[in-house]
Amino acid sequence: MNSRPLPLSETQIRRLATTTSSQRGQMYFQNGVIPNPTLQGNVLYGDCIGSQVYRVRVVLSTEVRSACTCPYHWGGTL
């Protein structure tokens, strides 16, 4: 992953996500199922390996937008 700081703090990201999404995301990252997150400009890309490989894209700007091919996308911005 790019070593420069993210445009948003971890606290700000948690406010945009549901508690469940935030906890799952941390667990997935710590367990290595998001193997190569990449920050390009203000866009964060990643793959999440579950029952299949899901693609995740988050635009980090004044208005955060996200997209994921996973079946879970309920509540929160992320």
Secondary structure, DSSP 4 states (H G I P E B T S, - for coil): ---SPPSS-HHHHHHHS-HHHHHHHHHHHHTTSS---EEETTEEEEEEESSSEEEEEEE-SSS-EEEESSS---SS--
